[in-house]
């Protein structure tokens, strides 16, 4: 029981990515842009806050102005929660994921390779649809235990792009409890702290490399800033996120 609870806690931050897309967004790859809205407390339509059902203090997310552009500011004080957007995307047509982010510092004591200190100042999380009944028995058991403790279904697979403390960019970091959650280091270290970074990742190739199979449809995308495991603080900003047909395309 103790081990199961630890596993659930380690995977709980992806539960909010399991939101089903509403019918009018089934075939649309567009994500509501932060930049098209006015700074303030209200988030853009479609973005949904997800929390740990009282298990964790939530991170604060707010639309703010940054040099004339509206972005999301995330502030974490020993907290963990995220914002998720349901969307149906076929990566054969839109294989690239594009976003901007900025972190104001690394999380003191964080190491994404260790479950007990697995925090990140910024994450972009992609959840994939799929038939969990086709997974090995051990994975199905973990999924059932997660559902029993949280009342939430885990996605078939989850790929997390993280700003890591020291692992090299491109590193795939496994989850300690399930093979269906993988982290990919999209930025690392302190060299670019405090400045906006543009990221373009071949989501399709990253999925193949992480899971060794062809990617199913994307069901949601999320952002998350967390420092609950270390008890430290984190401060980050997120710009618009988009799925692209080619690496050179911009929206």
C-alpha positions in Angstrom: 0.0 0.0 0.0 2.8 2.4 0.9 4.6 1.7 -2.4 1.4 2.1 -4.4 0.7 5.5 -2.8 4.2 6.7 -3.7 3.7 5.6 -7.3 0.4 7.4 -7.4 1.9 10.6 -6.0 4.7 10.4 -8.6 2.4 10.1 -11.5 -0.5 12.3 -10.3 0.6 15.5 -12.0 -0.3 14.0 -15.4 -3.9 13.1 -14.4 -5.1 16.5 -15.5 -3.9 15.8 -19.0 -6.6 13.1 -19.3 -9.3 15.6 -20.1 -11.4 14.5 -23.1 -11.6 17.1 -25.9 -15.0 18.7 -26.4 -16.8 17.7 -29.7 -16.1 21.0 -31.5 -12.4 20.5 -31.1 -12.0 16.9 -32.2 -10.1 17.6 -35.4 -8.6 21.0 -34.6 -4.9 21.3 -33.7 -5.2 25.0 -32.6 -4.6 25.8 -29.0 -6.1 29.0 -27.5 -3.2 31.5 -27.5 -2.3 33.4 -24.3 -1.1 36.3 -26.4 -4.6 37.0 -27.8 -6.0 37.8 -24.3 -5.7 40.6 -21.8 -3.5 40.3 -18.7 -5.5 39.5 -15.6 -6.6 36.6 -13.5 -8.9 34.9 -16.0 -7.3 32.2 -18.2 -8.1 32.0 -21.9 -11.1 29.8 -23.0 -10.4 26.1 -23.1 -7.5 26.1 -20.6 -8.4 24.2 -17.4 -6.7 24.2 -14.1 -6.0 20.8 -12.6 -4.9 20.0 -9.1 -4.0 17.1 -6.8 -7.5 17.0 -5.2 -6.1 18.5 -1.9 -2.9 16.5 -1.9 -0.7 19.3 -3.0 -0.7 23.1 -2.7 -1.5 24.5 -6.2 0.9 26.6 -8.3 -0.3 30.1 -9.1 -0.9 30.8 -12.8 -1.9 34.2 -14.1 -2.0 36.0 -17.4 0.5 38.9 -17.3 2.1 41.4 -19.6 5.7 40.7 -20.5 7.3 43.4 -22.8 3.9 44.0 -24.5 2.9 40.4 -24.9 0.4 38.5 -22.8 1.9 35.3 -21.3 1.2 33.0 -18.4 3.3 33.5 -15.2 3.7 30.5 -13.0 4.8 30.8 -9.3 5.4 27.8 -7.2 6.2 27.7 -3.5 6.5 24.0 -2.6 3.5 23.5 -4.8 2.4 21.5 -7.9 -0.5 21.9 -10.3 -1.0 22.7 -13.9 -3.1 24.1 -16.8 -4.3 21.7 -19.4 -5.9 22.2 -22.8 -7.8 19.3 -24.5 -7.1 18.9 -28.2 -7.2 16.1 -30.8 -4.0 16.0 -33.0 -2.6 13.5 -35.4 1.1 13.8 -35.3 1.4 12.4 -38.8 0.0 15.7 -40.0 1.4 17.9 -37.2 4.6 16.3 -36.0 6.2 19.4 -34.5 5.4 21.1 -31.2 6.4 24.8 -30.8 6.5 27.0 -27.7 8.2 29.8 -25.8 9.2 29.7 -22.2 11.3 31.5 -19.7 12.4 30.5 -16.2 13.8 32.8 -13.6 15.9 30.2 -11.9 16.4 26.5 -11.4 14.7 24.7 -8.5 17.1 24.3 -5.7 17.9 20.7 -5.0 15.9 19.3 -8.0 17.1 16.3 -10.0 14.7 14.9 -12.6 16.4 11.6 -12.4 15.5 11.0 -8.8 11.8 10.5 -7.8 12.3 12.2 -4.4 13.6 15.5 -6.0 11.8 15.3 -9.3 10.8 19.0 -9.7 11.1 21.3 -12.7 10.7 25.1 -13.1 8.9 24.5 -16.4 7.2 21.6 -18.2 5.2 21.3 -21.4 3.3 18.0 -21.1 1.6 16.1 -24.0 -0.9 13.3 -23.3 -1.7 10.6 -25.8 -4.9 8.6 -26.4 -4.8 4.9 -26.7 -6.2 1.5 -25.5 -4.7 0.8 -22.1 -6.1 -2.7 -22.3 -3.3 -3.5 -24.7 -0.6 -2.6 -22.2 1.3 -5.3 -20.2 -0.4 -6.6 -17.0 1.9 -4.7 -14.7 1.0 -1.4 -16.4 -2.7 -2.1 -16.3 -2.4 -2.9 -12.6 -0.7 0.4 -12.0 -3.4 2.2 -14.0 -6.1 0.5 -12.0 -4.4 1.4 -8.7 -4.1 5.0 -9.8 -7.8 5.1 -10.7 -8.8 3.6 -7.4 -6.8 6.2 -5.3 -7.6 9.3 -7.4 -10.8 8.6 -9.4 -8.9 9.7 -12.5 -7.8 7.8 -15.6 -4.2 8.1 -16.6 -3.5 8.8 -20.3 -2.3 5.9 -22.4 1.1 7.7 -22.6 2.5 11.0 -21.4 5.6 12.8 -22.8 6.9 15.7 -20.6 9.3 18.3 -21.9 11.2 19.7 -19.0 13.8 22.3 -18.2 16.2 20.2 -16.2 18.9 21.1 -13.8 21.8 19.3 -15.4 20.8 16.5 -17.7 21.8 17.2 -21.4 19.2 18.4 -23.8 17.5 15.4 -25.6 17.9 13.1 -22.6 15.0 10.7 -22.1 14.3 10.2 -18.4 12.1 7.3 -17.4 9.5 7.4 -14.6 10.3 5.3 -11.6 6.8 3.7 -11.5 5.5 3.3 -15.0 6.9 3.0 -18.5 4.0 5.1 -19.8 5.4 8.4 -18.6 8.7 9.7 -20.0 10.5 13.0 -19.7 12.5 14.6 -22.5 15.0 17.4 -21.5 14.2 20.4 -23.8 16.4 22.8 -21.9 19.0 22.3 -19.2 21.1 24.3 -16.7 21.3 27.9 -15.8 22.9 29.4 -18.9 19.6 30.6 -20.4 17.8 31.5 -17.2 16.0 34.8 -17.3 15.6 35.0 -21.1 12.9 33.8 -23.4 13.7 30.6 -25.2 12.0 29.3 -28.4 11.6 25.5 -28.6 10.6 23.4 -31.5 10.5 19.6 -30.9 9.7 16.8 -33.3 7.0 15.3 -31.1 6.6 12.3 -33.4 10.3 11.4 -33.2 10.5 12.1 -29.5 7.6 9.7 -28.9 9.1 6.9 -30.9 12.4 7.3 -29.1 10.8 7.4 -25.7 8.2 4.6 -26.1 9.5 2.5 -29.1 6.2 2.7 -31.0 4.3 4.9 -33.3 2.4 7.7 -31.5 -1.3 7.6 -31.1 -3.4 10.8 -31.3 -2.6 13.6 -28.9 -5.5 14.2 -26.5 -4.2 17.2 -24.5 -1.3 19.6 -23.9 -0.5 21.1 -20.5 2.0 23.4 -18.7 3.3 22.9 -15.2 5.7 24.5 -12.8 6.3 22.5 -9.6 8.6 22.5 -6.6 6.6 20.3 -4.2 9.2 17.5 -3.9 12.1 19.7 -2.9 10.0 22.3 -1.0 11.7 25.0 -2.9 10.4 27.8 -5.1 10.1 28.2 -8.9 9.1 31.1 -11.2 8.5 30.7 -14.9 6.7 32.2 -17.9 5.0 30.4 -20.8 4.2 31.8 -24.2 1.9 30.4 -26.9 2.0 26.7 -27.8 1.2 25.3 -31.2 1.4 22.1 -33.3 3.1 22.6 -36.6 3.3 20.8 -39.9 7.0 21.6 -40.3 9.9 22.9 -38.1 10.1 26.1 -40.0 6.4 27.0 -39.7 5.4 29.7 -37.3 2.0 30.8 -35.9 
